[in-house]
Amino acid sequence: VVEIRDPTQAAAISQDIDATFKNSLAETLTETEKAFQLGFVAMTEAILVAVQAVSFVVIIIIMAVMANTMAMTARERYSEYATMKALGFGNGYVAGLILGESMAIALAGGLLGIALTFPLAAWFADAMGSLFPIFFVSQETVAMQLGAALLIGLGCETASLGFLSEQFAPGSDAPTSLVMQELGGTQRTIESAA
């Protein structure tokens, strides 16, 4: 790094430095810091496209993991749902509970991600120094984070409801309604539902 007193002489000094190392094993391309940063920013467009593509893939993977988690939760709670159905809770109420749980988990994760975005962005801006002189998180980015979390919650809930609707569909092995008095009490009804 060469510091110069008169910025108007930058081009002449750059040419002199390059002429000194011309035809050597270590040829140079001398440019101002501003020119270097502009060249770097021009290169970052390709990097940003790659980062966006990777981000979308990560979001899809997160959605698949969340859907799998909710599907496993629904399978593990199958007997609980059957018990609720036996006690008289309707399909809409059970579906609402599943939706609420899915949305709560997704929203909690989304809010945690949003909360961590600002300190991580500040750390990144400090680490990059003059390479990214202006680096901030826009309100649009925060809105997209929140929207993605809600989309994941809704998408995962649909996967769980699909599993449950197959299990409780007419003609399936699962009972759609149980009458406790006919089965001999609460304990036998729960055992029948499981």
Backbone bond lengths (Angstrom), bond angles and torsions (degrees), N, CA, C in turn:
res aa  C-N    CA-C-N  psi(-1)  N-CA   C-N-CA  omega(-1)  CA-C   N-CA-C  phi
1 V - - - 1.446 - - 1.524 107.29 -
2 V 1.308 114.55 126.59 1.459 121.30 179.77 1.524 107.91 -112.31
3 E 1.332 115.46 128.12 1.456 119.87 176.26 1.520 107.99 -101.51
4 I 1.332 115.81 136.89 1.464 120.10 -179.36 1.523 109.36 -121.39
5 R 1.340 114.99 152.28 1.469 120.04 -178.53 1.532 111.92 -78.98
6 D 1.342 116.01 -39.48 1.462 120.77 -174.98 1.531 109.39 -112.69
7 P 1.321 118.51 107.57 1.471 120.98 -177.80 1.525 113.84 -61.84
8 T 1.317 117.76 -22.03 1.463 119.25 179.88 1.529 111.66 -70.78
9 Q 1.337 117.29 -17.17 1.462 121.81 179.80 1.536 112.31 -92.85
10 A 1.333 117.77 7.87 1.469 121.29 -174.87 1.525 112.17 -59.22
11 A 1.326 117.98 -43.31 1.471 120.69 -177.99 1.527 111.00 -64.84
12 A 1.327 117.75 -44.22 1.474 121.08 -178.91 1.525 110.61 -66.02
13 I 1.326 117.09 -42.67 1.466 120.14 179.79 1.530 109.98 -65.83
14 S 1.326 118.14 -38.90 1.464 121.76 178.04 1.524 110.29 -61.54
15 Q 1.317 117.57 -43.16 1.467 120.88 178.92 1.527 111.15 -64.62
16 D 1.327 117.49 -39.67 1.468 120.76 178.50 1.531 110.71 -63.82
17 I 1.330 117.02 -43.24 1.475 119.88 179.52 1.518 109.96 -63.65
18 D 1.345 117.82 -46.08 1.467 120.64 179.88 1.525 111.57 -63.77
19 A 1.347 117.13 -35.93 1.469 120.42 178.42 1.525 110.71 -67.13
20 T 1.321 117.55 -34.03 1.463 121.07 179.56 1.528 111.16 -63.37
21 F 1.321 117.27 -38.77 1.471 120.94 -176.18 1.525 113.26 -100.10
22 K 1.339 117.49 9.51 1.463 121.09 -179.82 1.521 110.29 -64.98
23 N 1.327 116.99 139.48 1.468 124.89 -179.80 1.524 112.38 61.42
24 S 1.307 117.44 28.44 1.464 120.55 175.65 1.529 107.99 -109.86
25 L 1.328 116.28 176.48 1.461 120.08 177.58 1.519 112.08 -71.32
26 A 1.321 116.74 -18.18 1.461 120.72 -178.85 1.522 109.96 -125.32
27 E 1.342 116.16 68.27 1.460 119.42 178.06 1.525 108.84 -66.86
28 T 1.320 115.14 150.32 1.467 119.73 -177.04 1.517 110.65 -119.51
29 L 1.323 113.63 159.28 1.455 121.83 170.06 1.513 105.34 -129.25
30 T 1.285 116.24 97.96 1.457 122.02 -173.89 1.525 109.26 -89.39
31 E 1.321 115.50 132.53 1.458 120.79 178.33 1.519 108.58 -149.99
32 T 1.308 115.07 162.92 1.457 119.20 -179.99 1.522 109.40 -72.67
33 E 1.322 113.68 162.31 1.470 118.59 179.28 1.521 110.54 -62.46
34 K 1.324 116.42 -37.82 1.458 120.29 179.65 1.524 110.76 -64.57
35 A 1.339 117.38 -43.42 1.465 120.77 178.36 1.525 110.62 -63.60
36 F 1.336 116.52 -39.20 1.464 120.16 177.81 1.526 110.65 -62.63
37 Q 1.339 116.54 -44.48 1.463 120.33 -179.35 1.519 111.28 -64.89
38 L 1.330 117.79 -39.90 1.458 120.23 177.91 1.522 111.07 -63.90
39 G 1.314 117.13 -40.39 1.462 120.58 175.80 1.517 111.96 -64.02
40 F 1.331 115.65 -39.17 1.463 120.32 178.60 1.524 110.89 -66.13
41 V 1.330 116.22 -42.16 1.464 120.15 179.19 1.521 110.25 -63.78
42 A 1.329 117.43 -38.00 1.463 120.32 177.73 1.526 110.80 -62.29
43 M 1.334 116.92 -36.03 1.467 120.63 178.18 1.526 111.80 -72.03
44 T 1.319 117.01 -27.59 1.464 119.38 -174.15 1.514 113.33 -69.77
45 E 1.324 118.80 -15.35 1.462 119.09 178.27 1.526 110.37 -60.41
46 A 1.328 116.81 -43.42 1.465 119.81 177.73 1.526 110.62 -64.96
47 I 1.324 116.27 -36.93 1.466 120.24 178.46 1.523 109.85 -65.50
48 L 1.335 117.13 -41.95 1.462 120.50 179.99 1.523 111.76 -64.08
49 V 1.323 117.48 -38.66 1.465 120.35 177.18 1.529 109.74 -63.06
50 A 1.326 116.68 -42.69 1.469 120.16 178.47 1.520 111.15 -64.71
51 V 1.331 117.08 -41.04 1.469 120.45 178.90 1.522 110.55 -64.05
52 Q 1.319 117.85 -40.50 1.459 120.72 177.69 1.525 111.56 -63.43
53 A 1.324 116.38 -42.50 1.469 119.50 178.98 1.527 110.55 -62.54
54 V 1.324 116.63 -44.52 1.463 120.40 178.82 1.529 110.28 -64.66
55 S 1.326 117.21 -37.58 1.463 120.54 178.88 1.517 111.43 -62.25
56 F 1.326 117.52 -42.74 1.457 120.14 178.52 1.525 111.16 -64.64
57 V 1.322 116.89 -39.11 1.468 119.94 177.31 1.526 109.99 -63.87
58 V 1.329 116.92 -41.85 1.465 120.56 178.95 1.529 110.55 -63.02
59 I 1.328 117.56 -41.34 1.467 120.46 178.70 1.523 110.36 -62.39
60 I 1.329 117.46 -41.92 1.466 120.56 178.53 1.526 110.42 -63.73
61 I 1.329 117.41 -40.91 1.466 120.67 178.10 1.520 110.50 -64.63
62 I 1.332 116.92 -41.78 1.466 120.51 178.08 1.525 110.43 -61.77
63 M 1.336 116.52 -40.97 1.462 119.66 178.10 1.525 110.56 -62.58
64 A 1.328 117.23 -40.88 1.467 119.84 179.58 1.527 111.07 -65.52
65 V 1.324 116.74 -41.66 1.473 120.07 178.80 1.525 110.51 -64.99
66 M 1.326 116.58 -43.90 1.467 120.25 179.48 1.524 110.95 -64.49
67 A 1.333 117.52 -41.85 1.464 120.60 178.03 1.524 110.70 -62.54
68 N 1.321 116.22 -41.57 1.466 119.84 178.22 1.529 110.66 -64.21
69 T 1.325 116.85 -41.03 1.467 120.31 178.57 1.520 111.16 -62.05
70 M 1.323 116.28 -45.45 1.463 119.10 -179.83 1.525 111.45 -68.17
71 A 1.329 117.81 -36.30 1.466 120.15 177.03 1.534 110.53 -64.51
72 M 1.333 116.32 -41.37 1.473 119.20 177.36 1.518 110.63 -64.80
73 T 1.330 116.64 -38.98 1.461 120.29 177.68 1.522 110.27 -62.36
74 A 1.328 116.17 -43.07 1.464 119.53 179.52 1.524 111.03 -63.79
75 R 1.328 117.46 -40.63 1.468 120.26 178.69 1.522 111.23 -65.69
76 E 1.336 116.38 -41.04 1.463 119.46 179.98 1.524 111.76 -66.94
77 R 1.304 116.85 -29.07 1.465 120.62 -177.72 1.528 112.37 -99.41
78 Y 1.286 116.43 15.25 1.455 120.65 -178.33 1.522 111.47 -54.39
79 S 1.317 117.14 -45.05 1.467 119.33 -179.45 1.533 111.02 -67.95
80 E 1.330 116.98 -32.68 1.470 119.47 176.80 1.523 110.74 -65.96
81 Y 1.327 116.74 -41.30 1.453 119.78 178.03 1.527 110.54 -65.51
82 A 1.309 115.82 -39.69 1.462 119.36 178.47 1.527 110.35 -64.00
83 T 1.329 116.28 -39.12 1.465 119.76 177.93 1.524 110.35 -64.33
84 M 1.319 116.60 -42.53 1.456 119.86 178.33 1.528 110.59 -62.07
85 K 1.334 116.35 -41.27 1.461 119.97 176.74 1.520 109.87 -63.06
86 A 1.331 116.43 -38.51 1.457 120.09 -179.63 1.529 111.21 -66.92
87 L 1.306 116.06 -32.04 1.456 120.09 179.54 1.524 112.36 -80.36
88 G 1.329 116.39 -4.65 1.455 119.57 174.29 1.518 115.79 107.96
89 F 1.314 118.26 2.13 1.462 119.56 177.39 1.522 108.77 -71.75
90 G 1.312 116.29 137.38 1.459 120.95 -178.01 1.516 112.99 -80.54
91 N 1.331 113.46 169.69 1.469 119.46 179.49 1.527 111.06 -59.88
92 G 1.326 116.76 -39.44 1.461 120.51 -179.07 1.514 112.80 -63.57
93 Y 1.323 116.50 -38.37 1.460 119.69 -179.99 1.525 110.66 -67.80
94 V 1.334 116.42 -45.03 1.470 120.61 179.16 1.531 109.48 -63.48
95 A 1.326 116.57 -42.77 1.470 120.14 178.20 1.529 110.36 -62.79
96 G 1.326 116.94 -37.99 1.465 120.76 177.86 1.520 112.18 -63.61
97 L 1.319 116.61 -38.35 1.468 119.61 176.55 1.518 111.07 -63.73
98 I 1.316 116.33 -42.76 1.470 120.08 179.44 1.526 109.92 -65.44
99 L 1.322 116.73 -43.35 1.470 121.24 177.84 1.528 110.38 -60.94
100 G 1.323 116.62 -45.48 1.464 120.30 -179.94 1.517 112.46 -60.93
101 E 1.325 116.39 -42.96 1.469 119.73 179.06 1.521 111.03 -64.85
102 S 1.319 116.53 -44.97 1.456 120.61 -179.64 1.528 111.13 -62.36
103 M 1.333 116.57 -44.38 1.463 120.27 -179.57 1.527 111.02 -67.46
104 A 1.322 117.69 -37.82 1.466 120.34 179.69 1.526 110.79 -64.13
105 I 1.327 116.69 -44.02 1.468 120.32 179.86 1.531 110.30 -65.01
106 A 1.329 116.37 -46.55 1.466 120.07 -179.01 1.530 111.18 -65.13
107 L 1.325 117.29 -41.13 1.461 120.61 -179.46 1.528 111.18 -67.93
108 A 1.324 117.11 -38.71 1.471 119.91 177.62 1.531 110.10 -62.84
109 G 1.324 116.45 -44.51 1.466 119.79 177.67 1.515 112.20 -64.42
110 G 1.341 116.59 -40.90 1.467 120.56 178.53 1.512 112.31 -63.90
111 L 1.333 117.15 -43.75 1.462 120.05 179.22 1.520 111.70 -66.35
112 L 1.325 117.16 -36.74 1.464 120.16 175.61 1.529 110.24 -63.75
113 G 1.330 116.22 -42.48 1.465 119.95 177.23 1.514 112.63 -61.97
114 I 1.336 116.57 -41.68 1.469 120.65 178.48 1.527 110.14 -64.79
115 A 1.328 116.48 -42.18 1.468 119.76 179.96 1.530 111.35 -63.32
116 L 1.332 117.46 -35.38 1.466 120.46 -179.64 1.528 112.80 -80.94
117 T 1.326 117.03 -16.48 1.461 120.25 -177.81 1.523 111.76 -62.15
118 F 1.329 117.55 -44.38 1.463 120.31 -173.58 1.527 113.38 -67.77
119 P 1.351 119.88 -46.58 1.471 117.20 176.87 1.531 112.76 -66.76
120 L 1.334 117.26 -35.20 1.465 118.87 178.73 1.531 111.04 -68.69
121 A 1.325 117.27 -37.74 1.465 120.08 177.53 1.525 110.85 -66.30
122 A 1.328 117.13 -38.70 1.474 120.17 177.53 1.526 110.63 -65.37
123 W 1.322 116.54 -41.16 1.473 120.21 177.73 1.522 110.02 -62.88
124 F 1.343 117.42 -43.69 1.458 121.04 -179.72 1.525 110.84 -63.02
125 A 1.333 116.96 -42.70 1.468 120.36 179.41 1.526 110.82 -62.62
126 D 1.330 117.15 -40.46 1.469 120.35 177.37 1.524 111.28 -66.35
127 A 1.326 116.38 -39.94 1.465 120.38 -178.31 1.530 111.18 -67.71
128 M 1.322 117.77 -34.75 1.469 121.09 -178.30 1.519 112.45 -81.01
129 G 1.322 116.77 -21.74 1.462 120.71 176.44 1.509 112.79 57.46
130 S 1.322 116.54 -121.77 1.462 121.18 -174.70 1.528 112.89 -83.00
131 L 1.340 118.25 -5.49 1.468 119.11 177.90 1.523 111.23 -69.39
132 F 1.320 116.70 -37.02 1.462 122.15 173.98 1.529 107.52 -122.77
133 P 1.328 117.31 82.05 1.464 118.76 -175.33 1.532 112.86 -64.28
134 I 1.339 117.53 -28.20 1.465 120.67 178.41 1.516 106.96 -121.73
135 F 1.308 116.31 109.50 1.464 121.07 179.82 1.516 108.16 -140.65
136 F 1.321 116.58 117.67 1.455 120.59 -179.83 1.525 109.14 -147.94
137 V 1.316 115.80 163.95 1.460 122.36 177.53 1.524 107.09 -100.06
138 S 1.328 116.21 120.72 1.462 120.21 -177.57 1.526 111.10 -82.63
139 Q 1.312 115.59 162.67 1.464 120.96 176.79 1.529 110.24 -64.60
140 E 1.324 116.60 -30.77 1.470 120.65 177.65 1.524 110.79 -62.91
141 T 1.327 116.83 -39.26 1.461 121.16 178.22 1.530 110.57 -63.43
142 V 1.321 116.63 -43.91 1.464 120.80 179.09 1.527 110.10 -63.34
143 A 1.329 116.81 -41.58 1.466 120.58 178.81 1.529 110.88 -63.67
144 M 1.326 116.89 -39.31 1.474 119.92 177.85 1.519 110.89 -66.30
145 Q 1.337 117.86 -38.05 1.462 120.78 176.91 1.521 110.55 -61.03
146 L 1.313 116.62 -46.95 1.466 121.05 -179.55 1.525 110.64 -65.12
147 G 1.328 117.09 -42.24 1.465 121.05 177.51 1.517 112.65 -61.90
148 A 1.336 116.75 -40.69 1.466 120.13 178.26 1.526 110.95 -64.69
149 A 1.333 116.70 -39.58 1.472 119.78 178.50 1.524 110.62 -63.26
150 L 1.334 116.98 -44.39 1.465 120.03 179.14 1.523 111.20 -66.18
151 L 1.321 117.42 -38.56 1.464 121.11 177.52 1.521 110.84 -63.13
152 I 1.316 116.09 -41.59 1.464 119.87 178.15 1.522 109.99 -63.60
153 G 1.334 117.32 -43.05 1.465 120.20 178.68 1.511 112.21 -61.53
154 L 1.332 117.27 -42.53 1.464 120.46 179.05 1.524 111.70 -69.66
155 G 1.325 116.55 -39.52 1.464 120.25 -179.94 1.509 112.33 -65.57
156 C 1.315 116.16 -39.23 1.465 119.86 -178.82 1.516 110.88 -73.06
157 E 1.309 116.51 -35.11 1.459 120.07 178.48 1.518 109.50 -63.86
158 T 1.320 117.64 -39.15 1.459 120.82 179.91 1.519 110.51 -63.14
159 A 1.335 116.73 -38.30 1.464 119.63 178.75 1.525 110.24 -63.59
160 S 1.325 117.59 -41.72 1.460 120.55 179.93 1.520 110.87 -67.20
161 L 1.328 116.62 -41.62 1.466 119.21 179.80 1.519 110.99 -65.73
162 G 1.326 117.06 -34.04 1.460 119.86 176.85 1.515 111.19 -61.76
163 F 1.315 115.86 -43.61 1.469 120.36 177.64 1.519 110.60 -61.94
164 L 1.334 116.58 -46.84 1.467 119.79 -177.75 1.514 112.50 -67.35
165 S 1.334 117.62 -37.82 1.456 118.48 -179.25 1.525 110.59 -66.61
166 E 1.337 117.18 -31.58 1.468 119.34 173.89 1.525 110.77 -66.35
167 Q 1.326 116.26 -40.86 1.458 120.54 -177.56 1.527 112.25 -68.78
168 F 1.326 116.87 -35.97 1.460 120.49 -176.70 1.527 112.70 -101.64
169 A 1.305 117.64 11.60 1.462 120.65 -179.16 1.528 110.10 -67.95
170 P 1.330 116.89 149.58 1.462 119.12 176.28 1.528 110.08 -59.61
171 G 1.297 116.28 135.48 1.461 121.80 -179.11 1.518 112.97 93.12
172 S 1.335 118.10 -7.72 1.462 119.74 177.55 1.521 108.69 -81.52
173 D 1.315 116.12 168.98 1.464 121.23 -179.17 1.519 112.03 -71.26
174 A 1.324 117.70 -22.80 1.459 120.65 -176.71 1.527 109.95 -74.30
175 P 1.304 117.37 139.66 1.464 119.47 177.82 1.519 110.50 -70.99
176 T 1.321 116.21 140.98 1.462 119.35 177.01 1.518 110.62 -93.60
177 S 1.329 117.15 -22.13 1.455 119.51 174.14 1.521 109.10 -155.09
178 L 1.287 115.30 144.31 1.462 122.23 178.44 1.527 107.39 -130.02
179 V 1.289 115.99 142.88 1.460 120.69 177.43 1.522 107.07 -111.28
180 M 1.332 115.32 116.56 1.467 119.90 -174.93 1.520 112.37 -60.13
181 Q 1.326 117.27 -38.30 1.453 119.37 -177.75 1.528 111.08 -65.68
182 E 1.333 117.55 -36.21 1.457 120.77 179.94 1.521 111.66 -71.20
183 L 1.329 117.33 -31.68 1.464 121.24 -177.12 1.523 112.78 -90.53
184 G 1.316 117.99 -10.66 1.456 119.80 174.50 1.519 114.29 97.46
185 G 1.315 119.01 31.29 1.452 120.39 174.17 1.512 114.39 115.63
186 T 1.325 112.65 175.90 1.459 120.63 -175.36 1.523 112.44 -64.77
187 Q 1.313 117.89 -47.82 1.469 121.13 -175.95 1.526 111.46 -60.65
188 R 1.333 117.66 -45.48 1.471 120.43 179.46 1.527 111.54 -67.09
189 T 1.324 117.18 -33.52 1.472 120.09 177.46 1.539 110.46 -65.50
190 I 1.334 115.53 -43.34 1.469 119.41 178.31 1.523 110.59 -63.68
191 E 1.321 116.91 -42.30 1.467 120.34 178.55 1.528 110.92 -64.49
192 S 1.328 117.47 -37.80 1.470 120.43 178.79 1.528 111.11 -66.97
193 A 1.324 116.10 -36.33 1.458 119.88 -178.83 1.530 111.92 -71.38
194 A 1.324 116.59 -30.19 1.456 119.53 -179.85 1.490 108.60 -79.50
